[in-house]
Amino acid sequence: MSNVAYIFVAERRGAPMRPLTTVEAITETGLRGDRYVVETARPSPDYQVTLIELENIQAFTEITGLQLTLDMPRRNIVTCGVRLNAFLGNRFRVGQVLLEGLELCQPCRLFAKRTHAAVLEFFPDKGGLRARILSGGIIKVGDPITRFSNDAVTYDATTE
């Protein structure tokens, strides 16, 4: 089953990522307690929430032998059992919160500077997903992640 494995927020740019078990997702804004809740902190209006696959973080460590803790990619939600790239351009639910996948998070020099140069080679198209919050609510560790369909049917997007 695909679900939320971890939740992180950072109160300002460069601040340590703080782990949470629940967080409020605010419609068209961001996660309560995260830097992107403040509109002037967002590079664009759609910088609201980021997600990354636990499996990609683990694979980086296994393949490179370099340590990458769950907070080091600086994504808000670490998922388990789901291919996030499938949500690019699509709506999906994290628990009861409705998100829209907007852009893949590609590795950047700052990510490499804060971690390992090898992230630049490993994480293209595996660095996560930037999403917009269409309908807010509470997100909890363990919440299911499902594709949203306009006909009120959800489809499983788990890895197979």
TIZAKE-490218 format. One line per 3 residues: number of its first residue (from 1); for each residue x, y, z of N, C-alpha, C. Coordinates in steps of 0.02 Angstrom, whole numbers, padded with zeros to 5 digits. Layout:
<kelums>
NUM	X/Y/Z/X/Y/Z/X/Y/Z ~ ...
</kelums>
This chain:
<kelums>
1	00042/-00059/00000/00000/00000/00000/00044/00062/00000 ~ 00026/00111/-00040/00064/00174/-00042/00040/00219/00014 ~ 00089/00250/00049/00070/00293/00104/00124/00344/00121
4	00107/00387/00169/00153/00437/00195/00197/00403/00246 ~ 00263/00404/00234/00310/00373/00281/00336/00423/00332 ~ 00349/00485/00310/00377/00538/00353/00352/00605/00330
7	00349/00653/00376/00330/00722/00361/00384/00767/00391 ~ 00404/00818/00351/00454/00866/00374/00432/00937/00355 ~ 00449/00985/00398/00441/01056/00381/00504/01093/00404
10	00517/01149/00372/00572/01194/00393/00543/01264/00397 ~ 00553/01297/00453/00522/01362/00464/00550/01417/00420 ~ 00612/01409/00398/00642/01458/00353/00693/01423/00308
13	00714/01456/00256/00763/01427/00210/00827/01410/00247 ~ 00850/01349/00238/00911/01327/00270/00903/01302/00341 ~ 00845/01313/00371/00833/01288/00439/00828/01212/00438
16	00846/01179/00493/00840/01106/00494/00768/01084/00481 ~ 00761/01028/00446/00695/01000/00434/00671/00968/00499 ~ 00611/00986/00519/00582/00960/00582/00532/00905/00566
19	00542/00845/00596/00495/00790/00582/00430/00800/00621 ~ 00374/00782/00588/00308/00786/00618/00271/00720/00607 ~ 00221/00706/00647/00178/00648/00634/00113/00670/00600
22	00094/00733/00609/00036/00762/00574/00052/00834/00555 ~ 00020/00857/00503/00029/00926/00481/-00035/00949/00447 ~ -00050/01013/00452/-00107/01041/00417/-00085/01066/00349
25	-00118/01043/00296/-00107/01067/00228/-00159/01121/00216 ~ -00136/01182/00201/-00180/01239/00192/-00191/01250/00118 ~ -00254/01250/00097/-00272/01258/00026/-00236/01317/-00006
28	-00204/01303/-00063/-00169/01353/-00104/-00115/01391/-00066 ~ -00088/01361/-00013/-00038/01396/00028/00023/01354/00043 ~ 00015/01301/00081/00072/01260/00102/00056/01221/00165
31	00108/01195/00197/00100/01157/00259/00113/01203/00318 ~ 00068/01200/00367/00076/01243/00426/00144/01229/00459 ~ 00181/01282/00472/00247/01276/00502/00304/01273/00453
34	00288/01268/00388/00340/01266/00337/00352/01335/00308 ~ 00412/01346/00283/00432/01412/00256/00388/01434/00198 ~ 00361/01388/00159/00323/01408/00100/00252/01430/00116
37	00231/01427/00180/00167/01454/00199/00167/01530/00190 ~ 00225/01559/00200/00233/01631/00191/00241/01644/00116 ~ 00194/01680/00087/00192/01690/00015/00257/01719/-00012
40	00288/01765/00024/00349/01797/00000/00409/01749/00001 ~ 00403/01692/00035/00457/01643/00037/00454/01594/-00022 ~ 00398/01595/-00058/00390/01549/-00114/00418/01580/-00178
43	00461/01543/-00214/00486/01568/-00278/00430/01579/-00329 ~ 00375/01542/-00322/00316/01552/-00364/00256/01531/-00322 ~ 00195/01551/-00342/00136/01535/-00303/00125/01460/-00293
46	00153/01419/-00337/00141/01347/-00334/00190/01310/-00290 ~ 00238/01343/-00259/00283/01310/-00212/00245/01299/-00147 ~ 00212/01243/-00141/00170/01232/-00082/00190/01170/-00043
49	00204/01115/-00077/00223/01053/-00043/00266/01011/-00090 ~ 00316/00976/-00062/00358/00932/-00101/00356/00862/-00073 ~ 00363/00813/-00117/00362/00743/-00097/00421/00707/-00128
52	00443/00653/-00096/00497/00612/-00124/00485/00540/-00102 ~ 00508/00493/-00143/00499/00422/-00129/00554/00396/-00082 ~ 00533/00364/-00028/00579/00331/00018/00625/00283/-00019
55	00598/00248/-00067/00636/00198/-00104/00696/00230/-00141 ~ 00688/00291/-00166/00743/00324/-00201/00797/00347/-00153 ~ 00778/00370/-00094/00827/00388/-00043/00868/00327/-00023
58	00833/00271/-00011/00867/00209/00008/00912/00183/-00048 ~ 00888/00188/-00110/00927/00163/-00167/00991/00204/-00175 ~ 00988/00269/-00164/01048/00311/-00168/01101/00285/-00119
61	01081/00273/-00058/01127/00249/-00007/01155/00181/-00025 ~ 01112/00136/-00049/01134/00068/-00067/01183/00070/-00126 ~ 01168/00109/-00177/01208/00110/-00238/01274/00147/-00228
64	01272/00204/-00192/01332/00245/-00185/01373/00229/-00123 ~ 01340/00200/-00072/01373/00189/-00008/01378/00252/00034 ~ 01346/00307/00011/01347/00370/00046/01283/00378/00087
67	01289/00405/00146/01231/00414/00189/01188/00473/00165 ~ 01124/00460/00162/01075/00512/00146/01016/00502/00194 ~ 01012/00544/00244/00957/00537/00292/00892/00561/00259
70	00836/00543/00289/00771/00557/00259/00756/00631/00252 ~ 00786/00672/00295/00774/00744/00292/00821/00780/00243 ~ 00875/00748/00223/00925/00782/00182/00900/00806/00113
73	00855/00770/00080/00829/00798/00016/00786/00860/00025 ~ 00766/00875/00088/00727/00934/00105/00659/00935/00071 ~ 00627/00876/00068/00559/00871/00043/00512/00866/00104
76	00450/00889/00095/00402/00889/00150/00375/00820/00167 ~ 00360/00781/00116/00328/00716/00127/00370/00662/00095 ~ 00390/00613/00135/00425/00554/00110/00373/00499/00103
79	00367/00473/00042/00315/00423/00027/00345/00353/00026 ~ 00301/00304/00028/00322/00234/00023/00273/00198/-00022 ~ 00300/00160/-00071/00259/00118/-00113/00221/00153/-00169
82	00245/00211/-00190/00210/00247/-00244/00261/00278/-00291 ~ 00245/00280/-00355/00286/00313/-00405/00260/00384/-00415 ~ 00294/00432/-00385/00270/00501/-00386/00269/00531/-00456
85	00314/00511/-00500/00315/00539/-00568/00249/00528/-00604 ~ 00212/00476/-00586/00147/00463/-00617/00096/00517/-00600 ~ 00109/00556/-00548/00063/00609/-00528/00078/00676/-00561
88	00131/00680/-00599/00147/00742/-00634/00090/00761/-00681 ~ 00061/00820/-00670/00005/00842/-00711/-00062/00812/-00691 ~ -00063/00776/-00635/-00124/00742/-00613/-00141/00761/-00541
91	-00203/00750/-00524/-00226/00760/-00456/-00220/00694/-00418 ~ -00205/00700/-00353/-00200/00641/-00310/-00214/00660/-00239 ~ -00231/00609/-00199/-00247/00621/-00129/-00192/00594/-00084
94	-00177/00632/-00033/-00135/00610/00022/-00181/00613/00082 ~ -00205/00554/00103/-00259/00553/00152/-00319/00587/00121 ~ -00347/00637/00155/-00404/00674/00128/-00385/00738/00091
97	-00320/00753/00088/-00296/00814/00055/-00289/00802/-00020 ~ -00315/00848/-00059/-00311/00843/-00132/-00254/00886/-00158 ~ -00207/00853/-00194/-00149/00887/-00222/-00149/00881/-00298
100	-00110/00924/-00330/-00099/00920/-00402/-00024/00921/-00414 ~ 00002/00870/-00448/00073/00866/-00463/00091/00916/-00517 ~ 00139/00961/-00502/00155/01016/-00547/00222/01008/-00583
103	00272/00984/-00547/00340/00986/-00575/00383/00934/-00539 ~ 00426/00900/-00577/00474/00855/-00545/00528/00897/-00511 ~ 00549/00875/-00453/00603/00909/-00416/00669/00879/-00440
106	00705/00916/-00479/00770/00892/-00504/00825/00912/-00455 ~ 00878/00872/-00451/00931/00890/-00404/00967/00954/-00426 ~ 00987/00993/-00378/01021/01055/-00392/01088/01059/-00356
109	01126/01110/-00372/01192/01118/-00340/01188/01126/-00265 ~ 01135/01159/-00241/01127/01168/-00168/01116/01101/-00134 ~ 01075/01057/-00164/01065/00990/-00137/01132/00953/-00134
112	01171/00958/-00187/01237/00926/-00188/01284/00956/-00137 ~ 01282/01022/-00130/01326/01055/-00081/01309/01034/-00010 ~ 01245/01026/00005/01224/01006/00072/01231/00932/00086
115	01240/00892/00033/01242/00819/00042/01304/00790/00009 ~ 01297/00765/-00052/01351/00733/-00090/01345/00752/-00163 ~ 01402/00761/-00196/01401/00778/-00267/01365/00724/-00308
118	01366/00663/-00284/01335/00607/-00320/01259/00614/-00328 ~ 01227/00658/-00289/01155/00666/-00297/01138/00695/-00366 ~ 01183/00734/-00395/01170/00764/-00460/01164/00711/-00514
121	01201/00657/-00508/01197/00602/-00557/01141/00553/-00542 ~ 01127/00543/-00477/01078/00491/-00458/01006/00516/-00463 ~ 00991/00577/-00443/00922/00599/-00433/00885/00631/-00492
124	00914/00639/-00552/00871/00664/-00606/00810/00618/-00615 ~ 00752/00648/-00616/00687/00614/-00621/00672/00567/-00563 ~ 00711/00573/-00508/00698/00534/-00447/00699/00578/-00385
127	00701/00644/-00395/00708/00691/-00339/00644/00712/-00307 ~ 00588/00686/-00331/00524/00702/-00301/00479/00744/-00345 ~ 00427/00769/-00314/00374/00804/-00350/00353/00866/-00311
130	00346/00921/-00345/00318/00982/-00316/00243/00981/-00331 ~ 00203/00997/-00280/00130/00993/-00289/00095/01054/-00260 ~ 00036/01065/-00285/-00008/01119/-00263/-00063/01089/-00220
133	-00083/01123/-00167/-00136/01099/-00123/-00203/01127/-00147 ~ -00243/01083/-00177/-00308/01104/-00204/-00362/01106/-00150 ~ -00358/01059/-00103/-00407/01055/-00048/-00370/01031/00013
136	-00366/01074/00064/-00325/01061/00123/-00356/01013/00173 ~ -00320/01004/00227/-00341/00960/00280/-00280/00936/00318 ~ -00288/00885/00358/-00234/00857/00398/-00202/00798/00361
139	-00136/00797/00359/-00098/00741/00332/-00063/00708/00391 ~ -00067/00642/00394/-00036/00604/00448/00011/00551/00419 ~ 00063/00535/00458/00106/00479/00439/00060/00417/00436
142	00068/00379/00382/00026/00319/00372/-00033/00331/00326 ~ -00050/00394/00311/-00106/00409/00266/-00094/00377/00198 ~ -00147/00351/00167/-00140/00322/00099/-00130/00377/00046
145	-00098/00358/-00008/-00088/00403/-00065/-00121/00369/-00125 ~ -00169/00404/-00155/-00207/00376/-00210/-00216/00426/-00266 ~ -00222/00401/-00327/-00237/00443/-00385/-00309/00466/-00379
148	-00321/00528/-00398/-00389/00556/-00396/-00418/00554/-00466 ~ -00482/00537/-00470/-00517/00538/-00533/-00580/00580/-00526 ~ -00597/00618/-00577/-00656/00661/-00575/-00721/00622/-00566
151	-00721/00558/-00583/-00782/00519/-00575/-00785/00486/-00506 ~ -00747/00513/-00458/-00747/00492/-00388/-00720/00422/-00378 ~ -00686/00395/-00427/-00653/00330/-00419/-00579/00342/-00411
154	-00548/00308/-00364/-00476/00315/-00356/-00441/00253/-00382 ~ -00381/00263/-00405/-00341/00208/-00432/-00277/00203/-00392 ~ -00255/00142/-00381/-00194/00130/-00344/-00134/00147/-00387
157	-00087/00185/-00360/-00026/00205/-00396/00035/00174/-00363 ~ 00026/00116/-00332/00081/00085/-00297/00132/00058/-00346 ~ 00192/00049/-00321/00244/00019/-00363/00230/-00055/-00369
160	00248/-00083/-00424/00237/-00155/-00434/00299/-00190/-00456
</kelums>
